[in-house]
Amino acid sequence: MINAILIDDEAHCLDSLSILLNKFCPEVQILQRCLSAKQGLDATMKHKPDLVFLDVEMPSMNGFEFLEQFNEIPFSVIFTTAYDKYAIKAIRFSALDYLLKPIDPKELVAAVRKVQTSNHLPTGEQFRMLLDKIQNKEHGLTKIAVPIVEGFELVKADDIITCEADNNYTYLHLKNKRKITACRTLKEVEEQLESFPSFIRVHHSYIVNMNEVTKYIRGDGGYLMMSDGSTVDVSRSRKTSLLKFF
């Protein structure tokens, strides 16, 4: 059983999420529904939940400011938000989970399953990365949080040469010859790397760091030679955007 608190300043959103959880995620026990971040703080101290569903935009104190009240965050967080491109970008960057309103039942089930199957809480570094990005401190952010089997690894974006898809996993090939297996799809990794313009999707199975490309060989789609000696095929559909980068 996952003990959860719901925090959202809109009652109808709390009602909707409660109904979806009861119907599709019976393993989630709702301890309290909170109509403000302040009420959520009190409920968190009282119940010590495993999971908090946290609205991003709330008056007086928003979801990010709520998290700033904790030195260490001893619970999992699933953000709930209407479409806010910048907030979503920041959440993805930190490899944290979110649900777009109106919440899709399948996405809700998938998010809860991640909480269930993970043996590790999000790290303090992830939340610091998130808050730094929200507070426009992007100049100091050079790493992304990569979910791995043991938890999370903080990786310098500049150290990544290529990202290679393998079904629901992604291999990150690094400059020091290391290979990290990320528990994320290539699409999710691509979203995390949006803040770094040197990364381009050149194939349905590959993202490359253009700073690490040594040569482009023409062909139907052609292929790239990388600094580690590897080669990466370029799909015909992505060839034009690649050539525009050059």
C-alpha positions as CSV (number, residue, x, y, z in Angstrom):
1,M,0.0,0.0,0.0
2,I,1.2,3.5,-0.9
3,N,0.1,6.2,1.5
4,A,-0.4,9.4,-0.4
5,I,-1.4,13.1,0.1
6,L,-3.0,15.2,-2.6
7,I,-2.2,18.9,-2.8
8,D,-4.1,21.1,-5.2
9,D,-5.9,24.5,-4.7
10,E,-8.7,23.5,-7.1
11,A,-11.3,21.2,-5.4
12,H,-12.5,19.7,-8.7
13,C,-8.9,18.6,-9.5
14,L,-8.7,16.9,-6.1
15,D,-12.0,15.2,-6.8
16,S,-10.9,14.0,-10.3
17,L,-7.6,12.7,-9.1
18,S,-9.2,10.9,-6.1
19,I,-11.7,9.2,-8.4
20,L,-8.9,8.1,-10.8
21,L,-6.8,6.8,-8.0
22,N,-9.7,4.8,-6.5
23,K,-10.6,3.3,-9.8
24,F,-7.2,2.6,-11.4
25,C,-4.7,2.6,-8.5
26,P,-6.3,0.8,-5.5
27,E,-2.9,0.3,-4.0
28,V,-2.8,4.1,-3.3
29,Q,-4.4,5.0,0.0
30,I,-5.3,8.7,0.2
31,L,-4.5,10.0,3.7
32,Q,-5.6,13.6,3.1
33,R,-6.6,16.0,0.4
34,C,-5.2,19.5,0.8
35,L,-6.4,22.7,-0.8
36,S,-3.2,24.7,-0.2
37,A,0.5,24.1,0.1
38,K,0.4,25.3,3.7
39,Q,-2.3,22.7,4.5
40,G,-0.1,20.2,2.6
41,L,2.9,21.0,4.8
42,D,0.8,20.3,7.9
43,A,-0.5,17.1,6.5
44,T,2.9,15.9,5.5
45,M,4.3,16.5,9.0
46,K,1.3,14.7,10.5
47,H,1.0,11.6,8.1
48,K,4.6,11.2,6.8
49,P,3.3,9.9,3.4
50,D,5.1,7.7,0.9
51,L,3.9,9.8,-2.0
52,V,2.7,13.4,-2.6
53,F,0.7,14.4,-5.6
54,L,1.7,18.1,-5.9
55,D,0.1,20.8,-8.0
56,V,2.6,23.2,-9.5
57,E,0.6,26.4,-9.7
58,M,-1.0,27.5,-6.4
59,P,-1.5,30.9,-4.8
60,S,0.6,32.0,-1.8
61,M,2.9,29.0,-2.1
62,N,3.4,27.0,-5.3
63,G,4.5,23.4,-5.5
64,F,8.2,24.3,-5.9
65,E,8.1,26.6,-2.9
66,F,6.4,23.8,-1.0
67,L,9.4,21.6,-1.6
68,E,11.8,24.3,-0.5
69,Q,10.4,24.0,3.0
70,F,12.2,20.6,3.4
71,N,15.9,20.1,4.0
72,E,15.5,16.5,2.9
73,I,12.4,15.2,1.1
74,P,11.5,11.8,2.5
75,F,8.7,11.0,0.0
76,S,8.2,10.5,-3.7
77,V,6.7,13.4,-5.7
78,I,4.4,13.3,-8.7
79,F,3.8,16.8,-10.0
80,T,0.3,17.6,-11.5
81,T,0.1,20.6,-13.7
82,A,-1.7,22.3,-16.6
83,Y,0.5,22.8,-19.6
84,D,3.4,25.0,-18.6
85,K,6.3,24.5,-21.0
86,Y,8.9,26.0,-18.7
87,A,7.8,24.1,-15.5
88,I,7.6,20.8,-17.4
89,K,11.0,21.4,-18.9
90,A,12.5,21.9,-15.5
91,I,10.8,18.8,-14.1
92,R,12.0,16.6,-17.0
93,F,15.5,18.0,-16.6
94,S,15.6,16.7,-13.0
95,A,14.2,13.3,-14.0
96,L,11.2,13.7,-11.8
97,D,7.7,12.6,-12.6
98,Y,4.7,14.7,-13.6
99,L,1.1,14.4,-14.9
100,L,-0.5,16.8,-17.3
101,K,-4.0,18.0,-16.4
102,P,-6.5,16.6,-17.3
103,I,-4.8,13.5,-16.0
104,D,-4.8,10.5,-18.3
105,P,-5.5,7.2,-16.4
106,K,-2.8,5.3,-18.2
107,E,-0.2,7.9,-17.4
108,L,-1.4,7.9,-13.8
109,V,-1.0,4.2,-13.5
110,A,2.5,4.4,-15.1
111,A,3.6,7.1,-12.7
112,V,2.3,5.2,-9.6
113,R,4.0,2.0,-10.9
114,K,7.3,3.9,-11.1
115,V,6.9,4.8,-7.4
116,Q,6.0,1.2,-6.5
117,T,8.9,-0.4,-8.3
118,S,11.6,2.1,-7.4
119,N,13.7,1.2,-4.3
120,H,15.1,4.8,-4.0
121,L,13.6,8.1,-3.3
122,P,14.5,11.1,-5.5
123,T,17.8,12.6,-4.4
124,G,18.2,16.0,-2.8
125,E,20.4,16.9,-5.8
126,Q,17.5,16.3,-8.2
127,F,15.3,18.7,-6.2
128,R,18.2,21.3,-6.1
129,M,18.6,21.0,-9.8
130,L,14.8,21.5,-10.3
131,L,14.7,24.5,-8.0
132,D,17.8,26.1,-9.5
133,K,16.3,25.8,-13.0
134,I,13.0,27.2,-11.8
135,Q,14.8,30.1,-10.3
136,N,16.6,30.8,-13.5
137,K,20.1,29.7,-12.4
138,E,20.6,27.8,-15.6
139,H,24.2,29.1,-16.0
140,G,25.3,26.7,-13.2
141,L,23.5,23.6,-14.5
142,T,25.8,21.4,-16.4
143,K,24.4,18.0,-15.3
144,I,21.3,15.9,-15.8
145,A,19.8,13.4,-13.4
146,V,19.9,9.9,-15.0
147,P,17.7,7.2,-13.5
148,I,19.5,3.9,-13.1
149,V,18.7,0.7,-11.5
150,E,20.4,1.7,-8.2
151,G,18.8,5.1,-8.1
152,F,20.1,8.2,-10.0
153,E,23.4,9.3,-11.4
154,L,24.3,12.9,-12.0
155,V,26.0,13.1,-15.4
156,K,27.7,16.1,-17.1
157,A,25.9,16.7,-20.4
158,D,29.3,17.6,-22.0
159,D,30.6,14.1,-21.1
160,I,27.9,12.4,-23.2
161,I,28.9,11.4,-26.8
162,T,25.8,9.5,-27.9
163,C,22.5,8.2,-26.5
164,E,21.3,4.9,-27.9
165,A,17.8,3.5,-27.6
166,D,17.2,0.0,-26.4
167,N,13.4,-0.4,-26.0
168,N,12.4,1.2,-22.7
169,Y,16.1,1.8,-21.8
170,T,18.8,4.2,-23.2
171,Y,22.5,3.7,-23.3
172,L,24.6,6.8,-22.6
173,H,28.0,6.5,-24.1
174,L,30.5,8.8,-22.3
175,K,33.9,10.2,-23.1
176,N,35.6,8.1,-20.5
177,K,34.4,4.9,-22.4
178,R,31.8,4.3,-19.7
179,K,28.3,3.2,-20.7
180,I,25.4,4.0,-18.4
181,T,22.1,2.3,-18.8
182,A,19.3,4.8,-18.1
183,C,15.9,3.5,-17.1
184,R,14.2,5.9,-19.5
185,T,13.2,5.8,-23.1
186,L,15.2,7.8,-25.7
187,K,12.3,10.2,-26.0
188,E,12.5,10.9,-22.3
189,V,16.2,11.4,-22.4
190,E,15.8,13.7,-25.4
191,E,13.3,15.8,-23.3
192,Q,15.9,16.1,-20.5
193,L,18.5,17.3,-22.9
194,E,16.4,20.1,-24.4
195,S,18.4,22.7,-22.5
196,F,21.6,21.7,-24.3
197,P,21.4,22.8,-27.9
198,S,24.4,20.6,-29.0
199,F,22.2,17.4,-28.7
200,I,20.3,16.4,-31.8
201,R,18.1,13.4,-32.6
202,V,19.6,12.1,-35.9
203,H,17.8,8.7,-35.9
204,H,14.9,7.0,-34.2
205,S,17.6,5.1,-32.1
206,Y,20.2,7.8,-31.6
207,I,20.8,11.3,-30.1
208,V,24.3,12.7,-30.7
209,N,26.3,15.5,-29.0
210,M,27.3,17.6,-32.1
211,N,30.4,18.8,-30.2
212,E,31.7,15.2,-30.4
213,V,31.1,14.7,-34.2
214,T,34.3,14.5,-36.2
215,K,32.9,13.9,-39.7
216,Y,29.7,13.5,-41.6
217,I,29.7,11.0,-44.5
218,R,27.1,11.6,-47.2
219,G,24.7,8.9,-48.3
220,D,21.0,8.1,-48.4
221,G,20.9,9.5,-44.9
222,G,24.6,9.3,-44.3
223,Y,26.3,8.7,-41.1
224,L,28.4,10.5,-38.5
225,M,31.8,9.6,-37.1
226,M,32.1,10.4,-33.4
227,S,35.1,11.3,-31.2
228,D,35.2,7.9,-29.6
229,G,35.5,6.2,-33.0
230,S,31.9,5.0,-33.2
231,T,29.6,5.7,-36.1
232,V,25.9,6.7,-36.0
233,D,23.5,6.4,-38.9
234,V,21.4,9.4,-39.9
235,S,17.9,8.7,-41.0
236,R,16.7,10.2,-44.2
237,S,13.8,12.0,-42.4
238,R,16.3,13.8,-40.1
239,K,19.1,14.5,-42.6
240,T,17.7,18.0,-43.5
241,S,17.6,19.2,-39.9
242,L,21.2,17.8,-39.3
243,L,22.5,19.7,-42.4
244,K,20.8,22.9,-41.2
245,F,22.8,22.5,-37.9
246,F,26.0,22.4,-40.0
